[in-house]
Amino acid sequence: MLFHLCATCGVEQDPNTPLPDECAICADERQYIPLGGQEWTTVEKLAGAGYRAVEHEVEPGLHGLYVDPKTAIGQQSLVIRTPAGSLLWDPIGFVDDAAVDAVAAHGPVIAVAGSHPHMFGVQTQWSKALGGVPILVADADRAWLARSDGPIVFWSGTHEVTPGLTLHQIGGHFPGSAVAHWRDGADGRGVLLTGDGVFPNPDRRTVSFLRSYPNRLPLSAAVVRRIADQLSHLEFDRIIGNFDNVIDSDGREALEYSATRHCAWVSGEFDHLT
């Protein structure tokens, strides 16, 4: 069944309904419609133009998958391996047989999940290619689903994918924005996979919290404080974002410091420096 995806964000559309004039996700203030207007593409067109998925090891038990050359938002998917099976996190907007083989080589996949709507990618097509595994979607973001013909499982609050791997709804960037806590990552020190909800910065020591990254819309102090407090009970040393951006160690301390700094700046505490 032929389906289209937005060339700007890489999110799949329902093949059973006419294509809209614009991608709803890109028309939202957090994203953008390109200057040249809405463009649609297909996985087949991308493959024919030479696009391919490239895999690399992030750390033992965790592998990344990105599209080369870069397409759409350009996120990296992460394959988190556990004794019960793997989670495909933040699925890319591309899938072919080679990409499926690369993911399946790490063992059976038990679920697909995007941290928020910008990261839905072609999650339904990934699910189908992997044998119809569940697609985990935060209930608060169900209205952003442009394709719903797959085995979608809605969840809220926290959702245990398997022992040691749990999704936590933190909101902020989107009401349903989520992180994945992998207890056994980083040699047992714990890893937090954050999508855009908590964004590791280039300095590799701090993180950012934004409603929109391309349009630079901030979150309020109250929301950032809520996010930090929600995550304060989790044990993790590393923070890994969706663009191969990483806080290698002392992740909990980095998150708390960054949240406190953000709140101080948006509340005017440092206005004397501007």
C-alpha positions in Angstrom: 0.0 0.0 0.0 1.5 3.3 -1.1 1.7 6.0 1.6 3.2 9.4 1.6 5.3 11.2 4.1 6.0 14.9 4.7 9.4 15.8 3.1 10.0 18.4 5.9 9.2 16.3 9.0 9.3 12.8 7.7 6.0 11.8 9.3 3.8 9.3 7.5 0.2 10.0 6.3 -2.8 7.8 6.2 -2.9 6.0 2.8 -6.7 5.6 3.0 -7.4 9.3 3.0 -6.6 12.1 0.5 -3.4 14.0 1.3 -4.1 17.3 3.1 -3.0 20.6 1.6 -0.4 20.9 4.4 1.2 18.6 7.0 -0.5 19.5 10.3 2.7 18.9 12.2 4.7 21.3 10.1 1.9 23.9 10.0 2.0 24.1 13.8 4.1 26.8 15.4 6.7 24.3 16.6 7.7 23.4 13.1 7.4 25.2 9.7 6.2 24.8 6.1 9.2 25.4 3.7 9.4 28.6 1.7 8.6 26.6 -1.5 5.4 25.2 0.1 4.3 21.7 1.2 6.2 18.8 -0.3 5.3 15.1 -0.1 7.4 12.1 -0.9 7.4 8.3 -0.5 9.9 5.8 0.9 10.2 4.4 -2.6 11.3 7.8 -4.0 13.8 8.2 -1.3 15.3 4.8 -1.8 15.4 5.4 -5.6 17.3 8.6 -5.0 20.0 6.7 -3.0 18.9 7.3 0.6 19.8 4.5 3.0 19.8 3.8 6.7 23.1 3.7 8.5 23.6 1.9 11.8 26.2 2.5 14.5 26.8 1.4 18.0 26.2 4.1 20.7 27.2 1.9 23.6 26.8 -1.9 24.3 23.1 -2.8 23.9 22.2 0.5 22.2 22.5 1.2 18.5 21.6 4.3 16.5 20.1 4.4 13.0 20.0 7.5 10.8 19.3 8.3 7.2 22.1 9.2 4.8 22.0 11.6 3.2 20.0 13.5 5.8 16.3 13.8 5.1 13.4 15.5 6.9 14.2 16.4 10.5 17.2 14.1 10.5 16.7 12.4 13.8 18.5 9.3 14.9 16.5 6.2 15.9 17.7 4.2 18.8 17.4 0.5 19.3 17.5 -0.4 23.0 18.2 -4.1 23.6 16.9 -5.8 26.7 16.6 -9.5 27.6 12.9 -9.5 26.6 13.5 -7.8 23.2 14.3 -4.4 21.8 12.5 -1.0 21.6 12.8 1.1 18.4 12.8 4.6 19.8 12.1 7.7 17.7 11.6 5.9 14.4 13.2 7.5 11.3 11.1 8.6 8.3 12.6 5.8 6.1 12.5 2.0 6.1 13.7 -0.6 3.7 14.7 -4.3 4.0 18.3 -3.5 4.9 17.2 -1.2 7.7 14.8 -3.8 9.0 17.5 -6.4 8.9 19.9 -4.1 10.8 17.4 -3.6 13.6 16.2 -7.2 13.7 19.9 -8.4 14.0 19.8 -7.2 17.6 16.9 -9.6 18.5 13.1 -9.4 18.3 11.6 -5.9 18.5 8.8 -5.7 21.0 7.6 -2.1 20.4 8.0 1.1 18.4 7.7 4.5 20.2 8.2 8.1 19.3 9.1 10.6 22.0 6.7 13.1 20.5 4.8 13.7 17.2 7.8 15.2 15.4 9.5 11.8 15.9 6.6 9.6 14.7 8.4 9.1 11.4 7.1 6.1 9.5 6.3 4.3 12.7 3.4 2.3 11.2 5.5 1.1 8.4 8.3 0.1 10.8 5.7 -1.8 12.9 4.4 -3.7 9.8 8.0 -4.5 8.6 8.8 -5.8 12.1 5.8 -8.2 12.2 3.1 -5.9 13.5 4.7 -4.9 16.9 2.8 -2.4 19.1 3.2 1.3 18.4 3.3 3.2 21.7 1.7 6.7 21.6 1.1 9.0 24.5 -2.7 9.5 24.7 -2.2 13.3 25.1 -0.8 13.4 21.6 -3.3 11.1 19.8 -4.7 14.1 17.9 -1.4 14.4 16.0 -1.5 10.9 14.5 -1.8 11.3 10.8 -1.9 7.6 10.3 -3.8 5.2 12.6 -4.1 1.9 10.7 -1.4 0.2 12.8 -1.5 -1.6 16.2 -1.4 1.6 18.3 -1.4 1.3 22.1 -2.2 4.6 23.9 -0.6 5.2 27.3 -0.4 8.0 29.9 1.9 8.8 32.9 4.3 5.9 32.8 4.5 2.8 30.7 6.7 -0.2 31.3 7.9 -1.6 28.0 9.7 -4.4 29.8 11.4 -4.6 33.2 14.2 -2.1 33.2 12.8 0.0 30.3 10.1 2.5 31.1 8.5 5.4 29.3 7.7 8.6 31.3 5.4 11.3 30.1 7.0 14.7 30.9 5.1 17.1 28.7 6.6 20.5 27.8 7.6 20.3 24.1 4.2 18.5 23.5 1.7 17.5 26.2 2.6 13.9 25.6 6.4 14.3 25.2 8.1 11.3 26.7 11.5 10.0 27.8 12.7 6.4 28.0 14.5 5.3 31.1 16.9 2.4 30.4 18.0 1.2 33.8 20.8 -1.1 32.6 22.4 1.4 30.2 25.8 3.0 30.8 27.1 -0.1 32.5 24.2 -0.1 34.9 24.4 3.6 35.8 21.3 4.2 33.8 20.5 6.1 30.5 17.8 8.6 29.8 16.7 8.8 26.2 15.0 12.2 25.8 14.1 13.0 22.3 13.5 16.8 22.3 12.0 16.9 25.7 15.4 17.4 27.4 17.9 18.4 24.7 21.7 17.8 25.4 23.6 20.9 24.3 26.8 21.1 22.3 28.8 21.8 25.4 27.9 18.3 26.6 27.4 19.6 30.1 23.9 21.2 30.0 20.5 20.6 28.4 17.8 22.9 26.9 14.0 22.9 27.3 12.0 24.5 24.4 8.5 24.4 23.0 10.0 24.9 19.5 13.6 24.3 18.5 13.5 25.6 14.9 11.5 28.7 16.0 13.2 29.2 19.4 10.1 29.3 21.5 10.9 28.8 25.2 9.1 26.9 28.0 8.1 28.7 31.2 9.9 28.3 34.4 7.0 26.4 35.9 7.0 23.8 33.2 10.7 23.3 33.2 10.7 23.0 37.0 7.9 20.4 36.7 9.9 18.4 34.1 13.0 18.4 36.3 11.1 17.3 39.4 9.3 14.5 37.5 12.7 13.1 36.5 14.5 13.6 39.8 13.6 10.2 41.1 15.1 8.3 38.2 18.7 6.9 38.4 20.7 7.8 35.2 24.2 8.9 34.4 23.9 9.5 30.6 21.4 11.6 28.7 21.0 10.8 25.0 19.0 13.0 22.6 17.7 12.3 19.1 20.5 13.9 17.1 23.5 11.9 18.5 23.7 14.6 21.2 24.9 13.2 24.5 25.7 14.1 28.2 28.2 11.4 28.8 28.2 11.4 32.6 26.6 13.2 35.6 23.3 13.5 33.7 21.1 14.0 36.7 23.3 16.8 37.9 23.4 18.4 34.5 19.6 18.3 34.2 19.0 19.9 37.6 21.6 22.6 37.0 20.2 23.3 33.5 16.6 23.5 34.8 17.6 25.9 37.6 19.6 28.1 35.1 16.6 28.1 32.6 14.2 29.2 35.3 16.5 31.9 36.5 16.9 33.4 33.0 13.2 33.3 32.0 12.2 34.8 35.3 14.5 37.8 34.9 17.1 36.9 37.5 19.9 37.6 35.1 18.5 40.6 33.3 21.3 42.7 34.7 23.7 40.8 32.4 21.8 41.8 29.2 
